[in-house]
Amino acid sequence: MFTMDIDLDFTDLEEEVREFNSHHIRIGVLDKNKTARKADRDKPLKSFQGKQASRIQAGNKGKSPLKLTKLAEYMDARYGVFSKAENHFQNQDVIRVTNELVGLFNAGSSSPEMIRRIESGARALIRNPIMRKDYGSNSPTTVKGGVGYNGHKTEGKGFDWAMVDTGTFFNSIKAQYV
């Protein structure tokens, strides 16, 4: 019997890992000037992504002082929609985004098509769980209306879809490869 010492040089691998880790994707509400929109509860629901959502109030009545970036912070604190997206147990989109990044890494180039696919996958990472209604149900008060936590009468959404009212927040979720 004999013993053989094998020394592996990981210098090249470490360089490739550093290169891979230099890729970043920004995802969220990237337009800091966009504001939420107010729902018009007096009009019938509209079709949104194959489901029901509220219509936006017309004109200035539909505008809200609430910035979508603040709404995104609230949604993330409540649901972990951004900060915990990669850990979402049903989220197969994590695999898709990872495969696209590995493809970019292995190709050694960042073609516009590859970047578009990565951004699309990253956006799906956040939006698909909302579409699938993975975040659970709204409270009965949110759906039907009633007395809110502050004692004031609240109007109901008329449907049960967490994080969607008019679709403005959902449609504002973007990804950018940097």
C-alpha positions as CSV (number, residue, x, y, z in Angstrom):
1,M,0.0,0.0,0.0
2,F,1.2,3.5,-0.7
3,T,0.0,7.1,0.0
4,M,-0.3,9.8,-2.6
5,D,-0.6,13.5,-1.8
6,I,-2.6,15.4,-4.3
7,D,-2.6,19.2,-4.2
8,L,-5.3,21.0,-6.0
9,D,-4.8,24.6,-7.1
10,F,-8.1,26.5,-6.6
11,T,-6.7,29.8,-7.8
12,D,-8.6,29.7,-11.1
13,L,-11.8,28.6,-9.4
14,E,-11.6,31.4,-6.8
15,E,-11.3,33.9,-9.6
16,E,-14.3,32.4,-11.4
17,V,-16.3,32.5,-8.2
18,R,-15.4,36.2,-7.7
19,E,-16.4,36.9,-11.3
20,F,-19.7,35.2,-10.8
21,N,-20.4,37.1,-7.5
22,S,-19.8,40.4,-9.3
23,H,-23.1,40.0,-11.1
24,H,-26.0,41.8,-9.4
25,I,-29.7,42.1,-10.0
26,R,-31.8,45.0,-8.5
27,I,-35.4,44.0,-8.1
28,G,-38.4,45.8,-6.6
29,V,-40.2,49.1,-7.3
30,L,-37.3,50.8,-9.1
31,D,-39.2,54.0,-10.0
32,K,-39.1,56.0,-6.8
33,N,-41.6,58.6,-8.1
34,K,-44.5,56.2,-8.7
35,T,-47.4,56.4,-6.3
36,A,-50.1,53.9,-5.4
37,R,-53.5,54.3,-7.0
38,K,-56.9,54.4,-5.3
39,A,-59.5,51.8,-6.2
40,D,-62.9,52.7,-7.4
41,R,-65.2,50.4,-5.3
42,D,-68.3,51.7,-7.1
43,K,-67.4,50.2,-10.5
44,P,-67.4,46.5,-11.4
45,L,-64.1,44.6,-11.0
46,K,-61.7,44.3,-13.9
47,S,-59.8,41.4,-15.2
48,F,-56.2,41.5,-14.1
49,Q,-53.8,38.7,-15.0
50,G,-56.8,36.3,-15.4
51,K,-58.2,37.2,-12.0
52,Q,-60.3,40.0,-10.5
53,A,-58.9,43.4,-9.3
54,S,-60.4,46.8,-8.6
55,R,-60.5,49.5,-11.2
56,I,-58.5,52.7,-10.6
57,Q,-60.5,55.8,-9.8
58,A,-60.5,58.2,-12.7
59,G,-58.6,61.5,-12.7
60,N,-57.0,63.0,-9.7
61,K,-59.3,61.0,-7.4
62,G,-57.2,57.9,-8.4
63,K,-53.9,59.4,-7.2
64,S,-52.5,58.6,-3.8
65,P,-49.7,60.3,-1.9
66,L,-48.4,56.9,-0.9
67,K,-45.1,56.1,-2.8
68,L,-45.0,52.6,-4.2
69,T,-41.5,52.3,-2.7
70,K,-43.0,52.7,0.8
71,L,-45.8,50.2,-0.1
72,A,-43.1,47.8,-1.2
73,E,-41.3,48.2,2.2
74,Y,-44.6,47.5,4.0
75,M,-45.3,44.5,1.9
76,D,-41.8,43.2,2.5
77,A,-42.1,43.7,6.2
78,R,-45.5,41.9,6.3
79,Y,-45.0,39.1,3.7
80,G,-41.2,39.0,3.0
81,V,-42.1,39.4,-0.7
82,F,-38.6,40.7,-1.6
83,S,-36.3,39.8,1.3
84,K,-37.4,36.2,1.5
85,A,-38.3,35.4,-2.1
86,E,-35.5,32.9,-2.7
87,N,-36.6,30.9,0.4
88,H,-40.2,30.6,-0.7
89,F,-40.9,26.9,-0.6
90,Q,-43.1,26.9,-3.7
91,N,-40.8,29.2,-5.8
92,Q,-39.5,27.2,-8.7
93,D,-38.4,30.5,-10.2
94,V,-35.3,30.5,-8.0
95,I,-34.1,27.5,-10.1
96,R,-34.8,29.4,-13.3
97,V,-32.9,32.5,-12.2
98,T,-30.0,30.5,-10.9
99,N,-29.8,28.5,-14.2
100,E,-29.8,31.8,-16.2
101,L,-27.0,33.2,-14.0
102,V,-25.0,30.0,-14.4
103,G,-25.5,30.1,-18.1
104,L,-24.2,33.7,-18.2
105,F,-21.3,32.7,-16.0
106,N,-20.4,29.7,-18.3
107,A,-20.8,31.7,-21.5
108,G,-18.4,34.4,-20.3
109,S,-20.5,37.0,-22.0
110,S,-23.6,39.1,-21.2
111,S,-25.6,39.3,-24.3
112,P,-28.7,41.5,-24.3
113,E,-30.9,38.4,-24.7
114,M,-29.3,36.7,-21.7
115,I,-29.6,39.8,-19.6
116,R,-33.3,40.1,-20.6
117,R,-33.9,36.5,-19.6
118,I,-32.2,37.0,-16.2
119,E,-34.3,40.1,-15.5
120,S,-37.4,38.3,-16.5
121,G,-36.6,35.4,-14.2
122,A,-35.8,37.7,-11.3
123,R,-39.1,39.6,-11.8
124,A,-40.9,36.2,-11.9
125,L,-39.2,35.4,-8.6
126,I,-41.2,38.1,-6.9
127,R,-44.4,38.3,-9.0
128,N,-45.2,34.6,-9.5
129,P,-45.9,33.9,-5.8
130,I,-48.2,36.9,-5.8
131,M,-50.0,35.6,-8.9
132,R,-50.3,32.1,-7.4
133,K,-51.8,33.7,-4.2
134,D,-49.1,32.0,-2.2
135,Y,-49.3,34.7,0.5
136,G,-52.6,33.6,1.8
137,S,-56.0,35.2,2.1
138,N,-57.0,38.7,3.0
139,S,-59.0,39.1,6.2
140,P,-62.8,39.0,5.9
141,T,-62.8,42.8,6.8
142,T,-60.5,43.5,3.9
143,V,-62.7,41.5,1.5
144,K,-66.2,42.6,2.6
145,G,-65.5,45.8,4.5
146,G,-66.5,46.5,8.1
147,V,-64.9,48.2,11.0
148,G,-61.1,48.5,10.7
149,Y,-58.4,48.3,13.4
150,N,-58.8,52.0,14.1
151,G,-62.5,51.9,14.6
152,H,-63.3,53.5,11.3
153,K,-65.6,51.9,8.7
154,T,-63.6,50.3,5.8
155,E,-64.7,49.6,2.3
156,G,-64.0,46.0,1.2
157,K,-62.0,45.1,-1.8
158,G,-64.7,42.8,-3.0
159,F,-62.2,40.0,-3.8
160,D,-59.5,38.0,-1.9
161,W,-56.0,38.5,-3.4
162,A,-53.3,39.6,-1.0
163,M,-51.0,42.4,-2.3
164,V,-53.3,43.2,-5.2
165,D,-55.9,45.9,-5.3
166,T,-55.6,47.8,-8.6
167,G,-52.5,46.0,-10.0
168,T,-50.4,49.1,-9.8
169,F,-47.9,47.7,-7.2
170,F,-47.7,44.4,-9.0
171,N,-47.0,46.0,-12.4
172,S,-44.4,48.3,-10.9
173,I,-42.2,45.4,-9.8
174,K,-39.2,45.5,-12.1
175,A,-35.7,43.9,-12.3
176,Q,-32.4,45.4,-13.6
177,Y,-29.2,43.6,-14.2
178,V,-26.2,45.7,-13.0
